[in-house]
Structures are given as structure tokens and as C-alpha cells.
Amino acid sequence: MGQDTYKIIKNKVTEGLQDLESRKGRFRAFEAIRPAMLKMVPDYPELSNRLREIKTYSIDLLEEVIVQAQRSLKEKGCSVFVAETTEEAQNYIAGLIPPKGLIVKSKSNAGKEINISHHLEDQGATVIETDLGDRINQLAKSEASHSLAPAIHIPIERVTEVFSEEAGTKLECTPEALVVAARQRLRNYLINADIGISGANAIAADTGSIFLTENEGNIRAVTMMPKTHIVIAGVEKIVPTLEDAMQVVRAAAVYGVGQDIGTYVSVISGVSESLDPDLDQQAHGQGPKEVHVVLLKNGRQEAIRAGYKESLYCINCGSCLNFCPVYAEVGSRYGYKYLGGRGLVFAAFHGDLEKSEKNGLSLCIGCQKCKTACPVQMPTPEMLWKLRETAVEKEGMGWKKEAIFSMLTKPKSLPTVSKLAATFGKLVLKDSGQGMSSRLPLSSLGMPKERVIPKLTRKSFLTNANPKTITRPLKTVGFFPGCVVNYSETDLGEALLHVLAENNVAVKLAQEDVCCGIPSIVSGDMAHAKAMALKNIEMYSKFEMDALVFVCPSCAVAFKEEYPKLFADDSPEIKKKVKKLAESVRDINEFLFHDIQLKAPDIKVSEKVTYHDPCHLAGSMGVKEEPRNLLQGIPGLDYVEMKDADTCCGFGGSFSLSFYELSHRINEGKLRTIADTQATILATSCPGCMVHFRDGISQNNMKQKVLHTVQLLSQAYGRRP
């Protein structure tokens, strides 16, 4: 990513962070949608897997289902046009519009994709958005800020102003009065419209049925009242059967807004007909005489060929946005055409990687919340990492990251840097209690003067570590400390050795330290990532061990999930080593709770403790209950659960260096939930999260200590930190 692109993104982030009115609206929507969705999803335990099967089958056989859908739609009297490009779709639709025609349009992501409203207005037509939020945006000359609640960023006073202007009279500034005014105006447009334009939630290939779901009722009116109905849908909306289409509609409601089904579900199977018994023939009914279905290809086959087919599984429910910490803070500045990470993939498979970069490719924090919230389990972060890899291949890393990642591949580089930093850091850093803060602004590193950074050690953990010799161990494990433990959180490494020794577990350590490679992987730098991974594979494959344990879940995910991908096309010998290592990976909480009979600690820890779930540990590895069970087994400890314990802290490794203001804003939300618990200790299971929380706690003058679960357990076994 070049400096010019970086400046563009930084400006977008700054704009988003400063737009507090929009933020307020987003969080108001989240407060309603998130709890409803989380409550509703468990009632449909098989829905996500079933939907993913449907979408996988449909995209794998896309050309076949397109042909079948065309045939079925035509048999029902619909006209079908398959558009290869935006321009083809625009021209076909424009050819259906009468001169100066009146068009009523419902919410349609595909319509937005081809910019159809503006295109038709340029041709002299009048386009009226009938979705209430979209209509507000249209009158206020604003852009949608959420896929399901597009006008949440506009305050009611502004809505009253634009509605009053349209009505020609001053309206009362209440939701009820505004809805009445909107209904009156929109119904007049609906009655007089020449054309109705809608999208489609799903199209059943076997019956040629178009499914639409909504809560307002405007879509039903748009599709029934005008004499011509135009449907715009990406080809990925086609599914094999009527039953499959119903699953899509169900999932859109369950995951999108936390309802069991939308208030209105319309199924359109052809043009409107009425059987006249006197004439014994078909006659036109009350609905449209013509139904035109425009199926967009528009780069989708290119996405499949490039390895992004899962981006086409999306059903546009917006669930990912409701849980994305980056979107929550910067809103519509993140994404292109489609909001959020999926929009960045969309930009790239339309042949414009630069658009993807300028609209936030580097902003994904990798927390996996979008993936866990998605009804089709779409791996958006992994797709964005792959796009970053393409960008690095085309443009390079930039000298800063190139230098850092090159250093991380050399075992002797980090000890030297850490020693120098520990020795001379006092010249520019001062002790803040939680860590070190700068005496001078570190603007070149994206860090303000008040930022607290971890203390670096003169000697690494591996240099000083002395695991206890156990003659008849219950188990033998390897331990990968990771960079933060090795050069900053050395006490965490010592705590792990102590806890394992107390439980008669022998520990093997490597002779030299190399980064796990996850920073390079998420940055798209596969060359350095593979170099780091290969050194680790060779080192740890030599160990005879029952498990390879980690206190850092990001490192664990690198070994368990990313190394098999990195070496998928390598030699059988390497792949065998990678597989064996991946299968041996255990987070330390997981190992202590499941793999051994844990010795009960007997020393009281008289503290009130709450727990934060690290993203990689909870989201990628599924380890949530184990650390809580370990904490609750410590004598004297008063455990209290915080609200939204698994939301991201905002660290994201190098993300917090590149976009510190955004990282810090995300962290502030977590700090409020921590303060609400009145806990004296914040426990977590990720050294990176610990570093970030100490920064936030220091800057907000909070008093909580931040410890890893293993450090608390070590205290309960009698060790002083």
C-alpha cells in the first residue's frame, strides 16, 4: 500500500471517527438487532449449515442453475436478460422506461451495484425510493449507512426538515407524524408509477419464483401496483429449489434482524393473470402485465476463478456489519458498493484492486466476528488477507514493513533490538505503571505521546527460562512463547512453566526464537511468512511431545490453521510435519482443562475478576468456557462476567500501529464494560490484548491489573509475580 492510499484511508477513518451522529445511530440499531439475533439464532441450529450447503451447491453449478432459472422464468411469462456488465444491465433497463417515466423502487443492493437510480434519472426519469430509510437518504442527498437501516445516521430533526420541505408544510417532529407523511406521499407515487423496480432475496431455479422479504410492505406494493415490474438480481441469488429459496428468506430474517420470518414474504412466479370463467381463457389480473428479470454476472465468474467464490454465498442480511468493530466506528467509509469487508472483495473482483485498497482493505482487524455472525460462515477476513497478498505481489510491502518482517525471520535480530530498546529507551520513554509512555510524540509510528507501550527486556524469556526437570512427567509439551512473551511479558512465560511444573508436566523450549508469522500473513507478505513458518516447523518437529502449547492464540492459529495453507502445495515431507504440528496445537487453557487432571490450587486470590475473550481464541479456536472454568476454580476469586465479553479489544497487532485512533476507539467500548463489573483484575488469554488493555486503562486512569489466566493460576499455586 502506497503512502497516497494510506493517507486516503486515514482521512476516511478520521471522518468516520468524527461523525458522532452517525455513530450514535449505528449503535442504536445494534442495541436492538444484536440481542434479538443472538436470541433467535439458537432456535434454528441447522439453518446456517443448511444454507451454506445450498449456496455451495448453487455457486459450484452456477451456469447450470442460471440456465434452469432462465427456462423456468420464461415459462412463467417473464422476460429474462443476463447482463455481463453494469452497462448492459443499465441499457436494458433504460430501454424499458417510457420518456420521463415515474419509477418506484424498493431497496436493492444489485440496483445500487449498477447505480441504476442515478442512471435512469440522467435519462430523464423520476425515481422514487420507497424504503423509508432510502427515501430519507434520497431527500437528504445522503448515502446509505447500513444495509437494513440505511438512514440511521440522520437525526430526526433533519428528517423532519426534508419531509416538511417535500410536503410543503411544517410537520411535527415525531416518528409517528413523519411516517404518516411518508406513507401519504409514497402511496401517491405508487398509484401513478409506470415502473416498479425491486431486487430479489432468492430466485428458485426449479419454479422460476422470485422471493422478496421485508418488514415495511413497500416492496409488495412496488412489485404489484405498476404495470411493469423489473427485478435486478445477481446470479448468485439463484438457488436450486423453492424450498431452498425459503431457507434464504428465513435466514435473512433470523440473522438480519432477529425475527423468525419477515413481516412480508412475497413469492412472484410470473406475470399477473386471471382466469375469466365466462371466456374460458387467461386474462390480465390486477398486477403487472410485464415482469422483467435482469440477472447480473458483472464480474462474478471472475471472482470464482480467482478463488473468491465464497463471497457469492452472501445473502445481504447485514449480520456481519452488526458485529464488525471497524464498521461500528467508521460506518459507510468502510466498503465499496456493498458495505464492510464484503464490499472490498466486490471491488477487487470487478477488476479494481485499487478501489478495494482505497476503501479499507487494510482496515480489517481480523477479529472473525463477521464470520461467526454470518449465516453462510463466509470467511471474509481470509479473503481480505488474500487480496492483500495480491496487492503485495503487485506493489511490494513498503520499506517499513519490509524491514520489520525481514528482521522477524532472523533469530538473532529481535534479541539485539530488544536489548538496545531496553538500554536506550529510557531516553525517550517513562514508566507509566502499566507500561512505558513516550516523553515525545511518536507521530512517525502513528502513536501519540500518551500511548502506553510494553516494557522491553534486555534478555528474552527463552534466554532466561529454566524449566523444572521432571523425572517421571505426566505429559511432555513443547511451548511456543511468541514475540510478546519473549521480549515483554516474560513473567507470563515463567507463570506457564510454574503451573505446568506444579502439574507434573515437562516442558521443552526451542533454542532460538522466530516470530510465528501471523503479522506477515495478515499483511499479505507470504514470502516472509513462509520463511518464519519453515524455521518453526523444523525446530518444533524435532520435539517428542504430547502437545505444543501456546499462551498467545494468534500464534496458535498460525500453527494450527495458517501453516497448512502456506504449505498446501509443498513437498509431502513438509506437509506431514505441518499436519503433525497442527494436530498437536493446544491453547494453554484448553490443555490444562482437558488434557490433564488439574491439581487444585490451595492459595486464595482475594480479587474480583472479569474475563475478556480474545478474538482468535474464542472465534477461531472455539475456546471460551475453559478459561472461565479455570478462573472459577481458584480459591477466593470472585468471578463476574462482563457484558459482550467476546467483542474485540481493538488491538489487531500491526493494526494498532497503523490505525491507532481507530484501535483506541474500539478499545474504549470494552473499557466501559470492564468498569461496569467493578472488577479489580481483568483476566484474558492473549498477550496482545493485555498490552492494549494496559494502554487504555492507563489513559483512562482506571486501576485494574491485567493478567493472563495462567498468571492468576500461578499465583494460586504460590508463585509471586
Protein Blocks (a to p, Z undefined) as FASTA:
>chain_A
ZZklmmmmmmmmmmmmmmmmlmmmmmmmmmmmmmmmmmmmmmmmmlmmmmmmmmmmmmmm
mmmmmmmmmmmmmmnopacdddfbfklmmmmmmmmpcghiacdddddfklmmnommmmmm
mnopacddfbfklmmmmmnopacfbfklmmlmpcfklmmmmmmmmnopacdddfklmmmm
mmmmmmmmmmmpmbdcdddfbdcfklopacdddfkommmmmmmmpmbdcddddfklpcfb
lmlmmmmmmmmmmmmnopabdfbdcddebjdddddfklopacddfbdfbdcddddfkhml
mmmmnopmmmmmpgolommmmmmmklmmnommncghigcjklmmmmmmnopaklmmmnop
mmpgolommmmmpmnlpafklmmmmmmmmmmmmnonojklmmmmmmmmpmklmmmmmmmm
mmmmmmmgccehjaccdfbdcfknopafklccddddfbdfklmpccdddfbafbdcddde
bjmlmmmmmmlmmmmmmmmmmnopacdddfbdcdehlmmmmnopaklmmmmmmmmmmmmm
mpccfbdcdfbfklmmmmmmmmmmmmmmmcfklmmmmmmmmmmpccfklmmmmmpccddd
fbdcdddddddddfklmmmnopaklmmmmmmmpghiacdddehklbcehlnpmmmmmmmm
lmmmmmmmmmmmmmmnopabdcdfbfklmmmmmmmmmmnopabdcddfklmmmmmnopaZ
Z
